[in-house]
Amino acid sequence: MLTDNSISCKFCGHSDLHTYPAEERMFGIGGNFTYGECQKCGSLQLITIPEDLSVYYPSDYYSFSTLKKSDFKNQLLKKVRLRVFLATGLKSIAPIYGSWLKKIKPSFNSKIADVGCGNGQLLYELFASGFRNLHGFDPFMEKSVEVEKGLSLWKKTIEESDDRFDLIMMHHSFEHMENPELVLKSCFDKLNPGGYLLIRCPVGDSEVWKEKHQYWVQLDAPRHLIIPTVKGLTDLAEKVGLKKDEVVFDSTDFQFWGTAIYEKGISLRKSKLGEHFSKDELVALKQKALQFNQEGKGDQACFYFKKA
């Protein structure tokens, strides 16, 4: 660990960063990288960003998978399930996006944007459940396309859009962006008054980061350019005019078993979970993840910000 005073934190501007080595481990591509940890807010950032990041996003990267559509019957079931969940709160029937919708309460006509949407699968699931004003933004998709009437995917950034939204979402895309203040300012400008910004991302508050550093699976060098702490992201969001409504830790057992696999020198692409952990061990790790979330030391969180 070294101290670098020549680079400022992208979240709080502090110039005291401790540096840590890292490697690309998901695909076994390799390469040496350095992350800086701010000694004031605790946020992380990649010190030197490769000129060509496309090398680290191969064709089998998860966000490039083919969008899967639902037939009429399954669309109907998804619509019914969502409405019953919103009315009753039954966790046993909650869709993956249920807790976010129950918190924000958008109408089915609310204008919703997903920034870094990848193949648009999440937006499609919202469409299948009844939402009809959905827009995905990802400059790395092959081309812009209207998937369905009411669901469009745009090959551009949200900054290039002239539209305003009631809800802007970033599901594990924020950490892939180089300039967090610019991103947050753009979202503030693109939100309607009273609109929500939802950001789900890894956080530097993670106990796993503090213990394992370069082996932490969600460090994900060099794809993750920034990883905030709760304080780092909250303070920067408030600086641009957004108000924190709530922060919910939502990490999973992936933080433990993924990190353990990296410690063994194995890439995720080449690993089979059953070869490394028993069913009982995985159950225990799930319980440990829930405990970490309750204690505020899980490795990812969901941030709800509102435009007053």
C-alpha positions in Angstrom: 0.0 0.0 0.0 1.3 3.4 -1.0 0.0 7.0 -0.6 -0.6 9.1 -3.8 -1.1 12.8 -3.2 -1.1 13.8 -6.9 -4.6 12.6 -7.7 -7.8 13.9 -6.2 -10.8 11.8 -5.2 -13.6 12.0 -7.8 -16.2 12.1 -5.0 -15.0 14.5 -2.4 -11.9 16.0 -4.0 -9.5 14.9 -1.2 -5.9 14.4 -2.4 -4.8 11.7 0.0 -5.3 8.4 -1.7 -3.8 5.0 -0.7 -3.1 2.8 -3.7 -3.6 -0.9 -4.1 -2.6 -3.3 -6.9 -5.3 -5.2 -8.9 -5.6 -7.6 -11.9 -8.3 -8.5 -14.3 -9.7 -11.8 -12.9 -13.2 -12.4 -14.3 -12.0 -13.6 -17.7 -8.4 -14.3 -16.8 -7.2 -11.6 -19.2 -4.6 -10.3 -16.7 -2.9 -7.0 -16.6 -1.8 -4.8 -13.7 -3.9 -1.9 -12.5 -3.9 0.4 -9.5 -6.8 1.6 -7.4 -6.8 4.6 -5.1 -8.8 4.6 -1.9 -9.7 8.1 -0.6 -8.6 8.6 3.0 -11.5 11.0 3.7 -14.6 9.4 2.2 -13.3 5.9 1.5 -14.3 5.9 -2.2 -12.2 4.0 -4.8 -11.1 4.9 -8.3 -9.0 3.3 -11.0 -5.9 5.5 -11.2 -5.0 4.9 -14.8 -7.8 4.0 -17.2 -6.8 1.9 -20.3 -7.1 3.7 -23.6 -9.1 0.8 -25.0 -11.5 -0.8 -22.5 -13.3 -2.9 -25.1 -10.7 -5.6 -24.6 -12.1 -6.2 -21.2 -15.7 -6.5 -22.4 -15.6 -9.7 -24.5 -18.6 -11.0 -26.5 -19.7 -13.2 -23.6 -19.9 -10.4 -21.1 -23.2 -10.8 -19.4 -24.9 -7.5 -20.5 -24.4 -8.5 -24.2 -26.6 -11.6 -24.0 -29.7 -11.9 -26.1 -32.9 -10.3 -24.9 -35.5 -12.9 -24.0 -39.2 -12.1 -24.6 -42.2 -13.5 -22.9 -45.3 -14.9 -24.7 -48.8 -13.5 -24.1 -49.5 -15.9 -21.3 -46.4 -15.1 -19.3 -46.9 -11.4 -19.9 -50.3 -11.7 -18.4 -49.0 -13.6 -15.4 -46.3 -10.9 -14.9 -48.8 -8.1 -15.0 -51.0 -9.9 -12.4 -48.1 -10.8 -10.2 -46.8 -7.2 -10.1 -50.3 -5.8 -9.3 -50.9 -8.3 -6.5 -47.4 -7.6 -5.1 -47.9 -3.9 -5.1 -51.3 -4.3 -3.4 -50.2 -6.8 -0.8 -46.4 -6.6 -0.4 -46.1 -10.4 -0.5 -42.3 -11.1 -0.8 -42.9 -14.6 -2.1 -44.3 -13.3 -5.4 -42.1 -10.2 -5.7 -40.4 -9.7 -9.1 -36.7 -8.8 -9.0 -37.6 -5.1 -9.4 -40.5 -5.2 -7.0 -38.9 -3.5 -4.0 -37.7 -0.6 -6.1 -41.1 0.0 -7.6 -42.9 -0.3 -4.2 -40.5 2.3 -2.8 -40.7 4.8 -5.7 -44.3 4.1 -6.7 -44.2 5.1 -10.4 -47.4 5.0 -12.5 -47.5 2.6 -15.4 -47.3 5.7 -17.7 -44.2 7.2 -15.8 -41.3 7.9 -18.1 -38.5 5.6 -17.1 -34.9 5.5 -18.2 -32.3 2.8 -17.7 -28.8 4.1 -18.1 -26.3 1.4 -19.2 -29.2 -0.8 -20.1 -27.2 -3.5 -21.9 -29.5 -5.7 -23.9 -32.6 -4.1 -22.3 -33.8 -7.2 -20.4 -34.8 -5.3 -17.2 -36.8 -2.7 -19.2 -38.5 -5.5 -21.1 -39.5 -7.2 -17.8 -41.1 -3.8 -16.8 -42.8 -3.7 -20.2 -44.2 -7.2 -19.8 -45.5 -6.1 -16.4 -47.5 -3.2 -17.9 -45.1 -0.1 -18.1 -45.4 1.7 -21.4 -42.9 4.6 -21.5 -39.5 2.9 -21.2 -36.2 4.1 -22.6 -32.8 2.4 -22.4 -29.5 4.2 -23.0 -26.2 2.4 -23.8 -23.7 3.8 -26.3 -22.1 0.3 -26.6 -25.1 -1.4 -28.1 -25.0 -2.3 -31.8 -27.8 0.1 -32.8 -30.9 1.9 -31.6 -34.1 -0.2 -31.7 -37.8 0.0 -30.8 -38.2 -3.3 -29.1 -41.9 -2.8 -28.6 -44.2 0.2 -28.8 -43.5 1.9 -25.5 -40.0 0.4 -25.2 -37.0 1.9 -27.0 -33.3 1.3 -26.7 -31.0 4.1 -27.7 -27.4 3.8 -28.8 -26.3 7.0 -27.0 -25.8 8.4 -23.6 -28.7 10.0 -21.6 -26.8 13.3 -21.9 -27.5 13.2 -25.6 -31.3 12.8 -25.1 -33.6 15.8 -25.0 -36.2 14.0 -22.9 -37.0 14.4 -19.2 -37.8 11.4 -17.0 -39.8 10.5 -13.8 -37.3 7.8 -12.9 -33.7 7.3 -14.0 -32.1 3.9 -13.1 -28.5 2.7 -13.1 -28.3 -1.0 -12.2 -24.6 -1.7 -11.9 -23.6 0.7 -14.6 -22.6 3.7 -12.5 -19.3 2.1 -11.5 -18.3 1.8 -15.2 -18.4 5.6 -15.7 -15.4 7.8 -15.4 -16.8 11.1 -14.1 -19.4 10.6 -11.3 -20.1 14.3 -10.8 -20.9 14.8 -14.5 -23.1 11.7 -14.5 -25.1 13.0 -11.4 -25.4 16.5 -12.8 -26.8 15.1 -16.1 -29.3 12.9 -14.2 -30.4 15.9 -12.1 -31.0 17.9 -15.3 -32.9 15.1 -17.0 -35.2 14.4 -14.0 -38.7 16.0 -13.7 -39.3 17.7 -10.4 -40.1 15.1 -7.8 -38.4 12.4 -10.0 -36.2 9.7 -8.6 -32.6 8.6 -9.4 -32.0 5.0 -8.4 -28.4 3.8 -8.4 -27.3 0.2 -7.5 -23.6 -0.3 -7.3 -20.7 -1.8 -5.3 -19.6 0.2 -2.3 -16.3 0.8 -0.6 -18.0 0.3 2.8 -17.6 -3.4 2.1 -16.1 -5.6 4.8 -14.8 -7.9 2.0 -12.9 -5.0 0.4 -11.3 -4.1 3.7 -10.2 -7.7 4.3 -9.3 -8.9 0.8 -8.5 -5.8 -1.2 -7.3 -6.9 -4.7 -9.2 -10.2 -4.5 -12.6 -8.6 -3.8 -14.8 -9.9 -6.6 -16.6 -6.6 -7.2 -13.4 -4.5 -7.5 -13.6 -6.0 -11.1 -10.5 -4.3 -12.5 -10.4 -2.5 -14.8 -14.1 -2.4 -15.7 -15.1 -0.7 -12.5 -13.6 2.8 -12.8 -15.2 4.2 -9.6 -16.6 2.6 -6.5 -18.1 5.0 -4.0 -18.8 4.7 -0.3 -22.3 5.6 1.0 -20.8 8.9 2.2 -18.9 9.6 -1.0 -21.9 9.1 -3.3 -24.4 10.8 -1.0 -22.3 13.9 -0.5 -21.6 14.3 -4.2 -25.3 13.8 -5.1 -26.3 16.4 -2.6 -23.7 18.7 -4.0 -25.4 18.7 -7.5 -28.9 19.2 -5.9 -30.2 15.6 -5.3 -31.6 14.6 -1.9 -30.9 11.2 -0.4 -34.2 9.5 0.3 -32.8 6.1 1.4 -29.9 3.7 1.1 -30.5 -0.1 1.2 -27.7 -2.6 1.3 -28.6 -5.4 -1.1 -25.4 -7.5 -1.4 -25.5 -11.3 -2.0 -23.3 -14.3 -1.2 -21.4 -13.6 -4.5 -19.2 -11.3 -2.5 -17.9 -14.3 -0.5 -17.7 -17.1 -3.0 -16.5 -14.9 -5.9 -13.7 -13.5 -3.8 -12.7 -17.0 -2.5 -12.5 -18.2 -6.1 -10.2 -15.3 -7.0 -8.0 -16.1 -4.0 -7.5 -19.5 -5.5 -6.3 -17.9 -8.8 -9.3 -19.1 -10.8 -11.3 -16.9 -13.2 -15.1 -16.8 -12.8 -15.5 -17.9 -16.4 -13.6 -21.1 -15.7 -15.1 -21.9 -12.3 -17.9 -24.2 -11.3 -19.5 -23.2 -8.0 -20.2 -26.8 -6.9 -16.5 -27.7 -7.2 -15.6 -25.2 -4.5 -18.5 -25.0 -2.0 -21.1 -27.5 -0.6 -24.8 -26.6 -0.5 -24.5 -26.1 3.3 -21.6 -23.7 2.8 -23.6 -21.7 0.2 -26.6 -21.5 2.6 -24.3 -20.2 5.3 -22.9 -17.6 2.9 -26.4 -16.4 2.0 -27.1 -15.9 5.7 -23.8 -14.1 6.2 -24.7 -11.7 3.3 -28.0 -10.8 5.0 -26.2 -10.1 8.2 -23.7 -7.9 6.5 -26.5 -6.0 4.8 -28.2 -5.4 8.1 -24.9 -4.1 9.6 -24.2 -1.8 6.7 -21.1 -3.6 5.6 -22.3 -5.5 2.5 -20.5 -4.9 -0.8 -23.3 -3.3 -2.7 -26.2 -0.9 -2.1 -29.3 0.7 -3.7 -29.4 4.5 -3.5 -32.6 6.4 -3.8 -32.1 10.1 -4.6 -34.9 12.5 -5.3 -35.1 15.8 -7.2 -37.0 18.2 -4.9 
